[in-house]
Amino acid sequence: MIKIKLTGKTGLFRSLHNQLNRDVKIDHSLKANLLLARLKEDTPVDTGEARDGWEIKNSLRSIDIQNEVPHIVYLNEGFSQQAPSNFIERDALAFGQPAGSIVEIRSS
């Protein structure tokens, strides 16, 4: 017979849960930084404004990578000879994230 008593042990389970959450956040943060570097590398450069517009925003529930430079949408549509159309989605897919699940593109 195996008997598991939770009385007095909830601190241990809470500690394990918190450690797992920290590990997941570290993993997501690492992936976000790697994706950010890839996006900066692949963003076409004229003045550098679009490349420098990439940033990571942390919230309680997610880590978001965003670029609020208005012409990033056009660059992603292929208006530059320096990068193919949909380079943002391509980079997201390289990290196992299909477009639509993490990539939201909208015009300002």
C-alpha positions as YAML, in Angstrom:
chain: A
units: angstrom
residues:
- id: 1
  name: MET
  ca: [0.00, 0.00, 0.00]
- id: 2
  name: ILE
  ca: [1.15, 3.53, -0.80]
- id: 3
  name: LYS
  ca: [-0.29, 6.44, 1.07]
- id: 4
  name: ILE
  ca: [0.47, 10.03, 0.15]
- id: 5
  name: LYS
  ca: [-0.34, 12.62, 2.76]
- id: 6
  name: LEU
  ca: [-0.58, 16.15, 1.48]
- id: 7
  name: THR
  ca: [-1.00, 17.68, 4.91]
- id: 8
  name: GLY
  ca: [2.12, 19.65, 5.70]
- id: 9
  name: LYS
  ca: [3.62, 18.91, 2.28]
- id: 10
  name: THR
  ca: [1.75, 21.52, 0.24]
- id: 11
  name: GLY
  ca: [4.78, 23.81, 0.54]
- id: 12
  name: LEU
  ca: [6.88, 21.19, -1.26]
- id: 13
  name: PHE
  ca: [4.36, 20.83, -4.07]
- id: 14
  name: ARG
  ca: [4.00, 24.61, -4.33]
- id: 15
  name: SER
  ca: [7.80, 24.90, -4.47]
- id: 16
  name: LEU
  ca: [8.00, 22.30, -7.27]
- id: 17
  name: HIS
  ca: [5.22, 24.07, -9.14]
- id: 18
  name: ASN
  ca: [6.97, 27.43, -8.79]
- id: 19
  name: GLN
  ca: [10.29, 25.96, -9.96]
- id: 20
  name: LEU
  ca: [8.63, 24.47, -13.03]
- id: 21
  name: ASN
  ca: [7.03, 27.81, -13.84]
- id: 22
  name: ARG
  ca: [10.41, 29.56, -13.49]
- id: 23
  name: ASP
  ca: [12.04, 27.00, -15.79]
- id: 24
  name: VAL
  ca: [9.31, 27.46, -18.41]
- id: 25
  name: LYS
  ca: [9.67, 31.25, -18.24]
- id: 26
  name: ILE
  ca: [13.43, 30.97, -18.68]
- id: 27
  name: ASP
  ca: [12.93, 28.71, -21.71]
- id: 28
  name: HIS
  ca: [10.40, 31.12, -23.25]
- id: 29
  name: SER
  ca: [12.65, 34.08, -22.54]
- id: 30
  name: LEU
  ca: [15.61, 32.37, -24.20]
- id: 31
  name: LYS
  ca: [13.53, 31.50, -27.27]
- id: 32
  name: ALA
  ca: [12.16, 35.04, -27.42]
- id: 33
  name: ASN
  ca: [15.66, 36.49, -27.38]
- id: 34
  name: LEU
  ca: [16.84, 34.10, -30.09]
- id: 35
  name: LEU
  ca: [13.80, 34.92, -32.24]
- id: 36
  name: LEU
  ca: [14.37, 38.64, -31.64]
- id: 37
  name: ALA
  ca: [17.95, 38.30, -32.85]
- id: 38
  name: ARG
  ca: [16.80, 36.40, -35.95]
- id: 39
  name: LEU
  ca: [14.14, 39.02, -36.75]
- id: 40
  name: LYS
  ca: [16.66, 41.84, -36.40]
- id: 41
  name: GLU
  ca: [19.09, 39.99, -38.65]
- id: 42
  name: ASP
  ca: [16.44, 39.34, -41.32]
- id: 43
  name: THR
  ca: [14.79, 42.78, -41.30]
- id: 44
  name: PRO
  ca: [15.75, 44.78, -44.40]
- id: 45
  name: VAL
  ca: [17.87, 47.82, -43.56]
- id: 46
  name: ASP
  ca: [17.82, 51.24, -45.18]
- id: 47
  name: THR
  ca: [17.94, 53.63, -42.24]
- id: 48
  name: GLY
  ca: [17.87, 50.90, -39.55]
- id: 49
  name: GLU
  ca: [14.60, 52.16, -38.08]
- id: 50
  name: ALA
  ca: [12.65, 48.94, -38.76]
- id: 51
  name: ARG
  ca: [15.47, 46.72, -37.50]
- id: 52
  name: ASP
  ca: [15.86, 48.79, -34.34]
- id: 53
  name: GLY
  ca: [12.08, 48.78, -33.80]
- id: 54
  name: TRP
  ca: [12.02, 45.16, -32.60]
- id: 55
  name: GLU
  ca: [11.55, 44.80, -28.85]
- id: 56
  name: ILE
  ca: [10.45, 42.28, -26.26]
- id: 57
  name: LYS
  ca: [7.48, 43.12, -24.05]
- id: 58
  name: ASN
  ca: [6.98, 41.00, -20.94]
- id: 59
  name: SER
  ca: [3.61, 40.66, -19.27]
- id: 60
  name: LEU
  ca: [2.41, 38.34, -16.55]
- id: 61
  name: ARG
  ca: [1.08, 35.83, -19.07]
- id: 62
  name: SER
  ca: [3.29, 36.13, -22.12]
- id: 63
  name: ILE
  ca: [6.44, 37.36, -23.73]
- id: 64
  name: ASP
  ca: [5.66, 39.37, -26.86]
- id: 65
  name: ILE
  ca: [8.00, 40.48, -29.59]
- id: 66
  name: GLN
  ca: [6.75, 43.52, -31.41]
- id: 67
  name: ASN
  ca: [7.72, 46.16, -33.90]
- id: 68
  name: GLU
  ca: [5.64, 49.32, -34.00]
- id: 69
  name: VAL
  ca: [7.48, 50.92, -36.92]
- id: 70
  name: PRO
  ca: [4.68, 51.55, -39.46]
- id: 71
  name: HIS
  ca: [6.57, 50.36, -42.54]
- id: 72
  name: ILE
  ca: [7.50, 46.95, -41.06]
- id: 73
  name: VAL
  ca: [4.24, 45.63, -42.54]
- id: 74
  name: TYR
  ca: [5.35, 46.66, -46.03]
- id: 75
  name: LEU
  ca: [8.79, 45.18, -45.56]
- id: 76
  name: ASN
  ca: [7.17, 41.90, -44.52]
- id: 77
  name: GLU
  ca: [4.99, 42.05, -47.64]
- id: 78
  name: GLY
  ca: [8.14, 42.01, -49.76]
- id: 79
  name: PHE
  ca: [8.54, 45.67, -50.71]
- id: 80
  name: SER
  ca: [12.30, 45.38, -50.19]
- id: 81
  name: GLN
  ca: [14.73, 43.44, -52.35]
- id: 82
  name: GLN
  ca: [16.67, 42.55, -49.20]
- id: 83
  name: ALA
  ca: [14.16, 40.11, -47.71]
- id: 84
  name: PRO
  ca: [11.50, 37.78, -49.07]
- id: 85
  name: SER
  ca: [7.80, 38.26, -48.38]
- id: 86
  name: ASN
  ca: [6.63, 36.96, -45.02]
- id: 87
  name: PHE
  ca: [10.09, 36.86, -43.45]
- id: 88
  name: ILE
  ca: [8.49, 37.43, -40.04]
- id: 89
  name: GLU
  ca: [6.26, 34.36, -40.35]
- id: 90
  name: ARG
  ca: [9.20, 32.34, -41.71]
- id: 91
  name: ASP
  ca: [11.29, 33.24, -38.68]
- id: 92
  name: ALA
  ca: [8.43, 32.39, -36.31]
- id: 93
  name: LEU
  ca: [8.02, 29.00, -37.99]
- id: 94
  name: ALA
  ca: [11.74, 28.33, -37.51]
- id: 95
  name: PHE
  ca: [11.00, 28.46, -33.79]
- id: 96
  name: GLY
  ca: [8.05, 26.09, -34.13]
- id: 97
  name: GLN
  ca: [5.36, 28.74, -33.92]
- id: 98
  name: PRO
  ca: [2.89, 28.77, -36.82]
- id: 99
  name: ALA
  ca: [1.70, 32.12, -38.09]
- id: 100
  name: GLY
  ca: [-1.55, 33.06, -36.45]
- id: 101
  name: SER
  ca: [-0.61, 31.53, -33.13]
- id: 102
  name: ILE
  ca: [2.02, 34.12, -32.26]
- id: 103
  name: VAL
  ca: [2.30, 36.40, -35.29]
- id: 104
  name: GLU
  ca: [-0.18, 39.23, -35.51]
- id: 105
  name: ILE
  ca: [0.43, 41.72, -38.26]
- id: 106
  name: ARG
  ca: [-1.74, 44.79, -38.55]
- id: 107
  name: SER
  ca: [-1.38, 48.13, -40.20]
- id: 108
  name: SER
  ca: [-1.26, 51.19, -37.98]
...
